[in-house]
Amino acid sequence: MAIEATELLHKIQDFIHDADEEEKKILFNLVEGFENKRTGKFKTYLAAMTQIETRFLENGDFEVVLPIQPLIENPLKMVHGGMTATLLDTAMGSLVNQSLPQDLAAVTAEMNVHYIKPGVGKFLRCVASLSHQGKQLCVTEAKVYSDQNKLIAMATGTFFIINRPS
């Protein structure tokens, strides 16, 4: 189904007309994220929508920082558990994928998450480390911390190595 630009514009204008400040901010962040995806700042729409920041640490671990915003909160005003799991999976999977040759990729085979505290504050920071790298399987672990450096969740993950689809 093709969406006409004028139809989309009218829908957005109608939404904005009745939107509260929180809804306007969420929409602004989404559009800004999509613009950043288009320019290559983000590889996926999920990363663009959530505005994550990633980097390798000096010790070889991989860090993902997720700003807390209403888009990812549950009705209790804390980060939805599924988003916390996604953060863990993203950090661990990114670490493995970036350690592989260009013709290979890693996909999640198994992940075990332990939730410890509610995800609240300004951001969540996840640090992933590689426990084992084999030819077919990689095992990782990761921890999520609040902006107060309190442990929020932790996980282990197993990733299956595949040939990268062309």
Residue frames relative to the residue before (quaternion, step in Angstrom):
aa qw qx qy qz dx dy dz
M 1.0000 0.0000 0.0000 0.0000 0.00 0.00 0.00
A 0.2702 -0.7631 0.5705 0.1386 3.56 -0.65 1.14
I 0.2301 -0.7560 0.5998 0.1257 3.53 -1.01 0.88
E 0.3671 -0.7273 0.5416 0.2072 3.54 -0.77 1.06
A 0.5790 -0.6077 0.4233 0.3409 3.58 -1.05 0.78
T 0.6623 0.5033 -0.3237 0.4508 3.61 0.94 -0.79
E 0.6199 0.5365 -0.3364 0.4634 3.58 1.08 -0.72
L 0.6563 0.5035 -0.2946 0.4785 3.56 0.98 -0.90
L 0.6505 0.5231 -0.3126 0.4533 3.58 0.91 -0.91
H 0.6564 0.5025 -0.3109 0.4690 3.61 0.94 -0.86
K 0.6400 0.5222 -0.3243 0.4611 3.59 0.97 -0.84
I 0.6693 0.4859 -0.2981 0.4765 3.59 0.92 -0.90
Q 0.6514 0.5121 -0.3208 0.4588 3.60 0.92 -0.83
D 0.6390 0.5119 -0.3233 0.4745 3.61 0.98 -0.81
F 0.6433 0.5195 -0.3196 0.4627 3.57 0.97 -0.86
I 0.6805 0.5003 -0.2898 0.4502 3.57 0.80 -1.03
H 0.6038 0.5898 -0.3535 0.4032 3.58 0.99 -0.80
D 0.7867 0.3055 -0.1423 0.5171 3.59 0.97 -0.89
A 0.4990 0.6972 -0.4068 0.3154 3.61 1.28 -0.09
D 0.3772 -0.6704 0.5783 0.2717 3.54 -1.21 0.59
E 0.7357 -0.4303 0.2761 0.4442 3.60 -1.26 0.14
E 0.6329 0.5303 -0.3407 0.4497 3.60 0.97 -0.78
E 0.6707 0.4941 -0.2983 0.4658 3.59 0.89 -0.90
K 0.6367 0.5178 -0.3300 0.4665 3.61 1.01 -0.75
K 0.6529 0.5077 -0.3163 0.4647 3.58 0.97 -0.83
I 0.6355 0.5196 -0.3316 0.4650 3.60 0.97 -0.83
L 0.6654 0.4950 -0.3046 0.4685 3.60 0.88 -0.91
F 0.6304 0.5307 -0.3290 0.4613 3.59 0.97 -0.84
N 0.6742 0.4946 -0.2928 0.4638 3.59 0.88 -0.95
L 0.6347 0.5260 -0.3335 0.4574 3.60 1.02 -0.76
V 0.6751 0.4854 -0.2988 0.4683 3.57 0.86 -0.95
E 0.6386 0.5181 -0.3198 0.4706 3.57 0.98 -0.83
G 0.6451 0.5189 -0.3131 0.4653 3.59 1.00 -0.81
F 0.6598 0.4996 -0.3087 0.4687 3.59 0.95 -0.84
E 0.6124 0.5274 -0.3448 0.4774 3.59 1.08 -0.69
N 0.6676 0.4931 -0.2956 0.4731 3.59 0.98 -0.84
K 0.5971 0.5383 -0.3551 0.4770 3.61 1.11 -0.61
R 0.6529 0.5304 -0.3067 0.4454 3.57 0.92 -0.93
T 0.7251 0.4274 -0.2439 0.4816 3.59 0.98 -0.82
G 0.5978 -0.6178 0.3409 0.3805 3.60 1.28 0.00
K 0.4220 0.7055 -0.4791 0.3078 3.61 1.21 0.07
F 0.7729 0.1990 -0.1067 0.5930 3.59 1.10 -0.76
K 0.4320 -0.7096 0.5002 0.2443 3.56 -1.09 0.77
T 0.7976 0.2106 -0.0966 0.5569 3.60 1.07 -0.69
Y 0.6013 -0.5541 0.4302 0.3825 3.56 -1.24 0.39
L 0.6093 0.5513 -0.3580 0.4435 3.59 1.05 -0.69
A 0.6487 0.4984 -0.3127 0.4827 3.59 0.95 -0.85
A 0.6530 0.5190 -0.3089 0.4569 3.57 1.00 -0.84
M 0.6807 0.4935 -0.2950 0.4539 3.59 0.90 -0.90
T 0.7519 0.3876 -0.2103 0.4901 3.57 0.99 -0.78
Q 0.3122 -0.8048 0.4554 0.2178 3.58 1.35 -0.17
I 0.1627 0.8093 -0.5414 0.1596 3.56 0.88 0.97
E 0.2034 -0.7268 0.6374 0.1552 3.51 -1.32 0.40
T 0.1027 -0.8111 0.5756 0.0162 3.58 -0.94 0.91
R 0.1368 0.7752 -0.6130 0.0677 3.53 -1.25 0.50
F 0.4446 -0.6257 0.5618 0.3085 3.51 -1.33 0.39
L 0.3451 -0.7118 0.5729 0.2148 3.55 -1.07 0.76
E 0.6995 -0.4934 0.3185 0.4071 3.58 -1.22 0.42
N 0.7038 0.4678 -0.2648 0.4645 3.60 1.07 -0.71
G 0.6223 -0.5659 0.3329 0.4262 3.61 1.30 0.07
D 0.5017 0.6215 -0.4390 0.4114 3.60 1.26 -0.10
F 0.3392 -0.7273 0.5628 0.1979 3.56 -1.28 0.39
E 0.1609 -0.8050 0.5691 0.0464 3.58 -0.86 1.02
V 0.0576 -0.7567 0.6509 0.0209 3.53 -1.08 0.88
V 0.1243 -0.7807 0.6105 0.0490 3.56 -0.84 1.03
L 0.1266 -0.7987 0.5882 0.0070 3.54 -0.80 1.14
P 0.3246 -0.7354 0.5541 0.2162 3.61 -0.53 1.08
I 0.3543 -0.7078 0.5611 0.2422 3.59 -0.96 0.80
Q 0.0972 0.7698 -0.6171 0.1307 3.52 -0.80 1.13
P 0.6883 -0.5070 0.3114 0.4149 3.61 -1.13 0.47
L 0.5522 0.6367 -0.3801 0.3811 3.59 1.13 -0.60
I 0.7839 0.3290 -0.1588 0.5021 3.60 1.01 -0.77
E 0.5419 0.6311 -0.3951 0.3898 3.59 1.26 0.11
N 0.4100 -0.6596 0.5663 0.2759 3.53 -1.27 0.50
P 0.7232 -0.4365 0.2823 0.4547 3.65 -1.18 0.03
L 0.6427 0.5168 -0.3263 0.4619 3.62 1.22 -0.30
K 0.4764 -0.7031 0.4021 0.3421 3.59 1.35 0.18
M 0.5666 0.4970 -0.4334 0.4942 3.55 1.03 0.89
V 0.6470 -0.5179 0.3683 0.4214 3.57 -1.19 0.44
H 0.5076 -0.6487 0.4872 0.2901 3.54 -0.92 1.01
G 0.5588 -0.6394 0.4172 0.3238 3.58 -0.92 0.91
G 0.6251 0.5384 -0.3350 0.4550 3.57 1.08 -0.66
M 0.6363 0.5061 -0.3278 0.4811 3.58 1.10 -0.63
T 0.6159 0.5261 -0.3440 0.4749 3.58 1.07 -0.70
A 0.6487 0.5021 -0.3086 0.4815 3.58 0.99 -0.84
T 0.6347 0.5240 -0.3215 0.4682 3.59 1.02 -0.78
L 0.6223 0.5341 -0.3293 0.4681 3.58 1.03 -0.80
L 0.6585 0.5009 -0.3005 0.4745 3.59 0.91 -0.92
D 0.6703 0.4989 -0.2907 0.4661 3.59 0.87 -0.96
T 0.6455 0.5260 -0.3141 0.4560 3.58 0.98 -0.85
A 0.6784 0.4866 -0.2988 0.4623 3.58 0.86 -0.93
M 0.6949 0.4662 -0.2866 0.4665 3.59 0.82 -0.95
G 0.6819 0.4918 -0.2902 0.4571 3.60 0.89 -0.91
S 0.6382 0.5210 -0.3284 0.4620 3.58 1.00 -0.78
L 0.6228 0.5431 -0.3344 0.4533 3.56 0.99 -0.83
V 0.6869 0.4699 -0.2854 0.4753 3.58 0.83 -0.98
N 0.6812 0.5095 -0.3045 0.4285 3.60 0.78 -0.99
Q 0.6976 0.4689 -0.2836 0.4615 3.58 0.96 -0.78
S 0.6406 0.5050 -0.3324 0.4733 3.60 1.26 -0.14
L 0.6288 0.5648 -0.3187 0.4290 3.58 1.30 -0.18
P 0.5801 -0.5387 0.4602 0.4018 3.58 -1.23 0.34
Q 0.6865 -0.5314 0.3253 0.3748 3.59 -1.21 0.58
D 0.6943 0.4911 -0.2872 0.4407 3.62 1.06 -0.65
L 0.6959 0.4201 -0.2670 0.5177 3.61 1.29 -0.08
A 0.0963 -0.7665 0.6322 0.0595 3.53 -1.30 0.46
A 0.3002 -0.7376 0.5761 0.1844 3.56 -1.27 0.39
V 0.0868 -0.7689 0.6321 0.0417 3.54 -1.08 0.83
T 0.5687 -0.6151 0.4262 0.3414 3.55 -1.09 0.70
A 0.1804 -0.7741 0.6005 0.0872 3.55 -0.85 1.03
E 0.7861 -0.0749 0.0913 0.6067 3.59 1.08 -0.76
M 0.0320 0.7791 -0.6257 0.0240 3.54 -1.12 0.72
N 0.1156 -0.7760 0.6189 0.0366 3.54 -0.97 0.94
V 0.0989 -0.8213 0.5618 -0.0007 3.58 -0.57 1.21
H 0.1190 -0.7516 0.6451 0.0685 3.53 -1.13 0.81
Y 0.2054 -0.7718 0.5935 0.0997 3.57 -0.64 1.16
I 0.1660 -0.8280 0.5334 0.0484 3.56 -0.75 1.04
K 0.7932 -0.0202 0.0499 0.6066 3.60 0.90 -0.94
P 0.6084 -0.5425 0.4149 0.4042 3.59 -1.20 0.34
G 0.4160 -0.6877 0.5402 0.2494 3.56 -1.13 0.71
V 0.2253 0.7592 -0.5731 0.2107 3.55 -0.20 1.30
G 0.5322 0.6128 -0.4744 0.3407 3.56 -1.26 0.38
K 0.7237 -0.4256 0.3236 0.4363 3.54 -1.21 -0.57
F 0.8009 -0.0583 0.0592 0.5930 3.59 1.08 -0.66
L 0.2849 -0.6813 0.6332 0.2318 3.51 -1.41 0.18
R 0.1592 -0.7706 0.6132 0.0697 3.56 -1.07 0.84
C 0.1003 -0.7993 0.5924 0.0153 3.55 -0.75 1.10
V 0.0941 -0.7812 0.6164 0.0309 3.56 -0.92 0.96
A 0.1175 -0.8031 0.5840 0.0155 3.55 -0.72 1.16
S 0.0660 -0.7783 0.6234 0.0362 3.55 -1.13 0.72
L 0.4525 -0.6813 0.5178 0.2510 3.50 -1.23 0.64
S 0.2315 -0.7910 0.5559 0.1079 3.58 -0.74 1.09
H 0.7898 -0.0500 0.0697 0.6074 3.58 1.07 -0.79
Q 0.0411 -0.7770 0.6274 0.0302 3.55 -0.98 0.87
G 0.0295 -0.7969 0.6024 -0.0335 3.50 -0.56 1.26
K 0.6936 -0.4615 0.3385 0.4375 3.57 -1.28 -0.19
Q 0.7908 0.2667 -0.1424 0.5322 3.59 1.10 -0.65
L 0.7972 0.1851 -0.0859 0.5682 3.60 1.11 -0.62
C 0.0998 -0.7451 0.6553 0.0745 3.52 -1.22 0.68
V 0.1814 -0.7650 0.6104 0.0966 3.56 -1.06 0.80
T 0.0558 -0.8056 0.5892 -0.0282 3.54 -0.88 1.03
E 0.1233 -0.7446 0.6398 0.1453 3.51 -1.36 0.12
A 0.0438 -0.7993 0.5994 0.0011 3.55 -1.17 0.58
K 0.1592 -0.7611 0.6222 0.0911 3.51 -1.29 0.55
V 0.2392 -0.7498 0.6034 0.1283 3.54 -1.11 0.81
Y 0.1039 -0.7929 0.6002 0.0147 3.54 -0.93 1.02
S 0.4742 -0.6382 0.5242 0.3049 3.56 -1.22 0.56
D 0.6662 -0.4722 0.3774 0.4368 3.56 -1.30 -0.01
Q 0.6393 0.4749 -0.3151 0.5163 3.58 1.33 -0.14
N 0.4796 -0.7022 0.3885 0.3549 3.57 1.39 0.25
K 0.4057 0.6743 -0.4961 0.3669 3.59 1.13 0.73
L 0.4933 -0.6602 0.4830 0.2958 3.57 -1.00 0.88
I 0.2015 -0.8005 0.5609 0.0635 3.57 -0.72 1.16
A 0.7814 -0.1307 0.1465 0.5923 3.57 0.92 -0.97
M 0.0915 -0.7700 0.6268 0.0768 3.52 -1.29 0.33
A 0.0521 -0.8067 0.5887 -0.0046 3.55 -1.18 0.56
T 0.2008 -0.6870 0.6699 0.1976 3.44 -1.45 0.23
G 0.0669 -0.8075 0.5856 0.0235 3.54 -1.12 0.60
T 0.1967 -0.7354 0.6358 0.1273 3.52 -1.21 0.67
F 0.1176 -0.8037 0.5830 0.0176 3.54 -0.86 1.04
F 0.3150 -0.7440 0.5696 0.1509 3.54 -0.94 1.02
I 0.3257 -0.7483 0.5501 0.1772 3.58 -0.87 0.99
I 0.0209 -0.7973 0.6021 -0.0371 3.57 -0.83 1.08
N 0.5600 -0.5278 0.4868 0.4134 3.53 -1.32 0.14
R 0.4797 -0.6721 0.4763 0.3024 3.58 -0.86 0.95
P 0.4480 -0.6785 0.5063 0.2873 3.60 -0.83 0.96
S 0.3870 -0.7377 0.5037 0.2288 3.57 -1.00 0.76
